[in-house]
Amino acid sequence: MGAHFVETKVTNLDDVDFPRFKLLISEVIRSYNGYTQWSYRSRDRNSSLNLGLRYNYLEKFSKSIVEPRVTFTQQFLEHFSFELAGEFKHQTTSQVINFQNDFLGVEKRRWQLSNDETIPVITSKQGSVGFNFSNAGWLMSLEGYYKMVEGITTQSQGFQDQYEFVKTDGSYEVVGADVLLRKRIKNANFWLSYAFMNNDYTFDALPEKTFPSNLDITHTITFGSTFKYKGLSLSGGLNWHTGKPTTLPRTVQEISSNSVSYEDSNSSRLDDYMRVDFSALYDIKWDKVTLQAGVSVWNVLDETNVIGNYYRLNAEGLPSEFVQNSLGLTTNAVLRCYF
């Protein structure tokens, strides 16, 4: 049981050379918090339960937030375990993303404090349930989860379509599952993981109301391995996932419009992403000195992976696509000396 006081201050500076303009804004939120926790563990240490409760009072908004949390773990059949967890959380800061499309689409991010109106206090509810098996160098894990986050803003989500300049708040809901399989064989480790996720926005003020999140990557597969023998360390991996959501322009553009006419937000997807990596390190020891030499190769197959795109009207009034690719084949070398 305990209590503490938190004061959060965010300062943003706008400084423009021409025309000369300077604006410095500072905002403060103070919160008073009390918390308590109760823990139980069985005599055979196979069962454990943790219950917690946190009370938060936001002075600026005269607002109270109660956050319960629970974690339960049960060992069974010697090598198996079950885990159940759930918690509520809140956050009083949000990121606002502004894109500079006149300079390679570089984005600027700034933190802003909640005002409990246009920028709400972000609250989340999340829960997970999982099973694990561990024995003889094998590790198998299966976890399902659910998360609901309310109070997000369109400004914080990085839209580059018809909602780029829209200011409203809403929520997102995530349902997902993660599977991990790992095996250790003497000097080698191998692992394979799969992740499924369904992530949807809900913005009541927008025409579509519910549509896929900008971060909705439905399927992800990762394979990796490491091998060590004396001073040599080798590792390699493969990363694949379905493409991120994107919004395409309509085939027929409105003649009188000064902006791109889009299809439904995030109704299409980029191409799938795939990358293979490799690295090697070798240690040479001489007396009290260790020399380490290494090389790594990112994207061994030199795949062209599109990780983002947006559209702008060209001089003819037609939409032109601007594409952001990840790195192609990239090599790095390292030489270290320890003494």
C-alpha positions as CSV (number, residue, x, y, z in Angstrom):
1,M,0.0,0.0,0.0
2,G,1.3,3.5,-0.8
3,A,0.7,6.9,-2.3
4,H,2.5,9.3,-4.5
5,F,2.1,12.6,-6.3
6,V,3.0,13.2,-9.9
7,E,3.4,16.5,-11.8
8,T,3.7,16.2,-15.6
9,K,4.8,19.2,-17.6
10,V,5.0,19.4,-21.4
11,T,6.5,22.4,-23.2
12,N,6.2,22.9,-27.0
13,L,8.1,25.6,-28.9
14,D,7.2,26.9,-32.4
15,D,10.1,28.9,-33.9
16,V,9.7,30.2,-37.5
17,D,12.5,32.3,-39.1
18,F,10.4,33.9,-41.9
19,P,8.1,35.5,-41.1
20,R,9.6,35.8,-37.6
21,F,7.3,34.0,-35.2
22,K,8.0,32.4,-31.8
23,L,5.5,30.7,-29.5
24,L,6.3,28.8,-26.2
25,I,3.5,26.9,-24.5
26,S,3.8,24.9,-21.3
27,E,1.0,22.8,-19.8
28,V,0.9,21.0,-16.4
29,I,-1.2,18.2,-15.0
30,R,-1.0,17.1,-11.4
31,S,-2.3,13.7,-10.2
32,Y,-2.6,12.2,-6.7
33,N,-2.4,8.4,-6.6
34,G,-3.0,5.7,-4.0
35,Y,-2.4,2.0,-4.6
36,T,-2.6,-1.3,-2.8
37,Q,-1.7,-4.9,-3.7
38,W,-2.4,-8.4,-2.2
39,S,-0.4,-11.5,-3.1
40,Y,-1.0,-15.1,-2.5
41,R,1.3,-18.2,-3.2
42,S,0.4,-21.8,-2.4
43,R,2.7,-23.9,-0.3
44,D,3.7,-26.1,-3.2
45,R,4.5,-22.8,-5.1
46,N,2.4,-24.0,-8.1
47,S,-0.3,-21.3,-7.7
48,S,0.1,-17.6,-7.3
49,L,-2.4,-14.7,-7.3
50,N,-1.8,-11.0,-7.3
51,L,-4.6,-8.5,-6.9
52,G,-4.0,-4.8,-7.2
53,L,-6.0,-1.5,-7.1
54,R,-4.9,2.0,-8.0
55,Y,-6.8,5.2,-7.5
56,N,-5.9,8.3,-9.5
57,Y,-7.2,11.8,-9.0
58,L,-6.5,14.3,-11.8
59,E,-6.7,17.7,-10.1
60,K,-7.0,19.8,-13.4
61,F,-10.1,18.0,-14.5
62,S,-11.5,17.0,-11.0
63,K,-11.5,13.5,-12.4
64,S,-11.1,10.1,-10.6
65,I,-9.8,7.0,-12.4
66,V,-9.9,3.6,-10.7
67,E,-7.5,0.9,-12.1
68,P,-7.8,-2.7,-10.9
69,R,-5.3,-5.4,-12.0
70,V,-5.0,-9.1,-11.6
71,T,-2.5,-11.8,-12.4
72,F,-3.0,-15.5,-11.8
73,T,-0.5,-18.3,-12.6
74,Q,-0.9,-22.0,-12.2
75,Q,1.7,-24.8,-12.8
76,F,0.3,-28.2,-13.7
77,L,1.3,-31.5,-15.1
78,E,4.9,-30.7,-14.1
79,H,6.0,-28.9,-17.4
80,F,2.8,-26.9,-18.1
81,S,1.7,-23.5,-16.8
82,F,-1.4,-21.3,-17.2
83,E,-1.5,-17.6,-16.8
84,L,-4.4,-15.1,-16.7
85,A,-3.8,-11.3,-16.5
86,G,-5.9,-8.2,-16.8
87,E,-5.5,-4.5,-16.0
88,F,-6.8,-1.0,-16.5
89,K,-4.4,1.9,-17.3
90,H,-4.5,5.6,-18.2
91,Q,-2.3,8.2,-19.9
92,T,-2.5,12.0,-19.8
93,T,-0.1,12.6,-22.7
94,S,-0.7,12.1,-26.5
95,Q,1.6,12.4,-29.5
96,V,0.5,14.7,-32.4
97,I,2.0,13.7,-35.8
98,N,2.6,16.3,-38.5
99,F,3.9,15.2,-41.9
100,Q,6.2,17.4,-44.0
101,N,5.3,16.1,-47.4
102,D,7.4,18.7,-49.2
103,F,10.5,17.0,-47.7
104,L,10.4,13.3,-48.4
105,G,7.3,12.7,-46.2
106,V,9.4,13.2,-43.0
107,E,7.2,13.4,-39.9
108,K,7.3,15.6,-36.9
109,R,6.0,14.4,-33.5
110,R,5.3,16.4,-30.5
111,W,3.8,15.5,-27.1
112,Q,0.7,17.2,-25.8
113,L,-1.1,17.0,-22.5
114,S,-4.8,16.0,-22.3
115,N,-7.3,18.8,-22.0
116,D,-10.2,16.3,-21.4
117,E,-12.0,17.7,-24.4
118,T,-10.3,17.7,-27.8
119,I,-7.5,15.6,-26.4
120,P,-9.1,13.2,-23.9
121,V,-7.3,11.3,-21.2
122,I,-6.4,7.9,-22.8
123,T,-7.8,4.9,-20.9
124,S,-7.2,1.2,-21.7
125,K,-8.6,-2.2,-20.6
126,Q,-6.6,-5.2,-21.5
127,G,-6.6,-8.9,-20.7
128,S,-4.7,-12.0,-21.7
129,V,-4.7,-15.8,-21.2
130,G,-1.8,-18.1,-22.0
131,F,-0.4,-21.6,-21.8
132,N,3.3,-22.6,-21.7
133,F,5.2,-25.8,-21.9
134,S,8.9,-26.2,-21.1
135,N,10.9,-29.4,-21.0
136,A,14.1,-30.9,-22.5
137,G,15.1,-27.8,-24.4
138,W,11.6,-27.2,-25.8
139,L,9.6,-24.1,-25.1
140,M,6.0,-23.8,-26.5
141,S,3.9,-20.8,-25.7
142,L,0.3,-19.8,-26.7
143,E,-1.2,-16.5,-25.7
144,G,-4.4,-14.8,-26.6
145,Y,-5.2,-11.1,-25.7
146,Y,-7.7,-8.4,-26.0
147,K,-7.2,-4.6,-25.6
148,M,-9.6,-1.6,-25.8
149,V,-8.1,1.9,-25.8
150,E,-10.3,4.9,-25.6
151,G,-9.4,8.6,-26.0
152,I,-7.0,8.4,-29.0
153,T,-7.1,11.2,-31.6
154,T,-6.8,11.2,-35.3
155,Q,-3.9,13.5,-35.0
156,S,-1.9,10.9,-33.1
157,Q,-2.4,8.0,-35.6
158,G,-0.4,9.3,-38.6
159,F,-3.2,9.4,-41.2
160,Q,-2.1,10.5,-44.7
161,D,-5.4,10.1,-46.5
162,Q,-8.7,12.0,-46.3
163,Y,-8.4,12.2,-42.5
164,E,-4.9,13.8,-42.4
165,F,-6.2,17.1,-41.2
166,V,-9.3,15.9,-39.4
167,K,-9.4,16.5,-35.6
168,T,-11.6,14.1,-33.6
169,D,-11.2,11.4,-30.9
170,G,-12.2,7.8,-30.8
171,S,-10.9,4.4,-29.8
172,Y,-9.3,1.2,-31.1
173,E,-9.9,-2.4,-30.3
174,V,-7.4,-5.2,-30.7
175,V,-7.9,-9.0,-30.6
176,G,-4.8,-11.2,-31.2
177,A,-2.9,-14.3,-30.5
178,D,0.8,-15.2,-30.3
179,V,2.4,-18.6,-30.7
180,L,6.1,-19.4,-30.0
181,L,8.0,-22.6,-30.6
182,R,11.6,-22.8,-29.5
183,K,14.2,-25.6,-29.3
184,R,17.7,-25.7,-27.9
185,I,20.1,-28.3,-29.2
186,K,23.5,-28.2,-27.7
187,N,25.1,-25.1,-29.2
188,A,22.2,-24.1,-31.3
189,N,18.9,-22.4,-30.8
190,F,15.9,-22.4,-33.1
191,W,12.6,-20.5,-32.8
192,L,9.5,-20.0,-34.8
193,S,6.8,-17.5,-33.9
194,Y,3.4,-16.6,-35.4
195,A,1.2,-13.6,-34.4
196,F,-2.3,-12.8,-35.4
197,M,-3.9,-9.4,-34.8
198,N,-7.1,-7.7,-35.7
199,N,-6.9,-4.0,-34.9
200,D,-9.9,-1.7,-35.7
201,Y,-10.5,2.0,-35.1
202,T,-13.9,3.5,-34.1
203,F,-14.4,7.2,-34.7
204,D,-18.0,8.2,-34.3
205,A,-17.5,11.6,-36.0
206,L,-16.1,10.1,-39.2
207,P,-18.3,8.8,-42.1
208,E,-16.9,5.2,-41.8
209,K,-17.0,5.0,-38.0
210,T,-15.2,1.6,-37.8
211,F,-12.3,0.6,-40.1
212,P,-8.8,-1.1,-39.9
213,S,-6.1,0.6,-37.8
214,N,-3.0,2.0,-39.5
215,L,-1.1,-0.6,-37.5
216,D,-3.3,-3.6,-38.4
217,I,-0.8,-6.2,-39.5
218,T,-2.9,-9.3,-39.6
219,H,-0.3,-12.1,-39.8
220,T,3.4,-12.1,-38.8
221,I,5.8,-15.0,-39.0
222,T,9.4,-14.9,-37.6
223,F,12.0,-17.7,-37.8
224,G,15.4,-17.4,-36.3
225,S,18.4,-19.5,-35.3
226,T,21.7,-19.0,-33.4
227,F,24.8,-21.2,-33.3
228,K,27.9,-20.9,-31.1
229,Y,31.1,-22.9,-31.3
230,K,34.1,-21.8,-29.4
231,G,34.7,-18.2,-30.5
232,L,32.3,-18.2,-33.4
233,S,28.7,-17.0,-33.2
234,L,26.3,-17.2,-36.1
235,S,22.7,-16.1,-36.4
236,G,20.1,-15.7,-39.0
237,G,16.5,-14.9,-39.3
238,L,13.5,-14.5,-41.5
239,N,10.7,-11.9,-41.0
240,W,7.5,-11.9,-42.9
241,H,4.2,-10.1,-42.4
242,T,1.1,-9.1,-44.3
243,G,1.2,-5.6,-45.7
244,K,0.0,-2.6,-43.7
245,P,-3.3,-1.0,-44.5
246,T,-3.4,1.8,-47.0
247,T,-5.9,4.0,-48.7
248,L,-6.0,4.2,-52.5
249,P,-7.4,7.1,-54.6
250,R,-10.6,6.6,-56.5
251,T,-10.3,5.7,-60.2
252,V,-12.4,8.7,-61.1
253,Q,-11.4,12.0,-59.4
254,E,-13.7,14.9,-58.7
255,I,-12.9,17.5,-61.4
256,S,-13.5,20.5,-59.1
257,S,-11.7,19.1,-56.1
258,N,-8.3,20.5,-54.9
259,S,-7.5,17.3,-53.1
260,V,-7.3,13.6,-53.8
261,S,-10.6,11.7,-53.7
262,Y,-10.0,8.5,-51.8
263,E,-11.7,5.1,-51.4
264,D,-12.7,4.0,-47.9
265,S,-9.9,4.6,-45.4
266,N,-7.5,1.6,-45.1
267,S,-9.6,-0.5,-47.4
268,S,-6.5,-1.8,-49.3
269,R,-3.1,-3.2,-48.2
270,L,0.5,-2.8,-49.2
271,D,2.4,-5.8,-50.5
272,D,3.6,-8.4,-48.0
273,Y,6.9,-7.7,-46.2
274,M,9.8,-10.2,-46.2
275,R,13.3,-9.8,-45.0
276,V,16.2,-12.3,-44.4
277,D,19.1,-11.3,-42.1
278,F,22.4,-12.9,-41.2
279,S,25.3,-12.0,-38.8
280,A,28.5,-13.6,-37.7
281,L,30.9,-12.7,-34.8
282,Y,34.3,-14.2,-34.0
283,D,36.3,-13.7,-30.8
284,I,40.0,-14.0,-30.6
285,K,41.5,-14.1,-27.1
286,W,45.1,-13.3,-26.4
287,D,46.2,-13.1,-22.8
288,K,44.0,-10.4,-21.3
289,V,42.9,-8.9,-24.6
290,T,39.9,-10.0,-26.7
291,L,39.5,-9.0,-30.3
292,Q,36.0,-9.3,-31.8
293,A,35.4,-9.1,-35.5
294,G,31.9,-9.3,-37.0
295,V,29.8,-8.8,-40.1
296,S,26.0,-8.5,-40.5
297,V,23.8,-8.4,-43.6
298,W,20.4,-6.8,-43.5
299,N,17.9,-8.0,-46.2
300,V,20.2,-10.6,-47.7
301,L,17.8,-11.2,-50.6
302,D,17.6,-7.5,-51.4
303,E,13.8,-7.5,-51.3
304,T,12.0,-4.3,-52.1
305,N,9.6,-3.8,-49.2
306,V,7.1,-0.9,-49.2
307,I,6.4,0.3,-45.7
308,G,4.4,3.4,-46.5
309,N,2.8,5.5,-49.2
310,Y,0.7,8.6,-49.7
311,Y,-0.8,10.5,-52.6
312,R,-0.8,14.1,-53.8
313,L,-2.3,15.8,-56.8
314,N,0.2,16.6,-59.6
315,A,0.1,19.6,-62.0
316,E,-2.5,17.8,-64.2
317,G,-4.8,17.4,-61.2
318,L,-4.2,13.6,-61.0
319,P,-3.1,11.7,-57.9
320,S,0.7,10.8,-57.8
321,E,2.0,8.1,-55.4
322,F,4.9,8.7,-53.1
323,V,6.4,5.5,-51.7
324,Q,8.6,4.8,-48.7
325,N,10.7,1.6,-48.9
326,S,12.7,-0.1,-46.2
327,L,16.4,-0.6,-46.6
328,G,17.6,-3.0,-49.3
329,L,20.7,-5.2,-48.9
330,T,22.8,-3.5,-46.2
331,T,26.1,-4.7,-44.8
332,N,27.8,-3.7,-41.6
333,A,31.2,-4.6,-40.1
334,V,32.5,-4.2,-36.6
335,L,35.9,-4.6,-35.0
336,R,36.2,-4.3,-31.2
337,C,39.0,-4.7,-28.7
338,Y,38.4,-5.5,-25.1
339,F,41.2,-5.3,-22.5
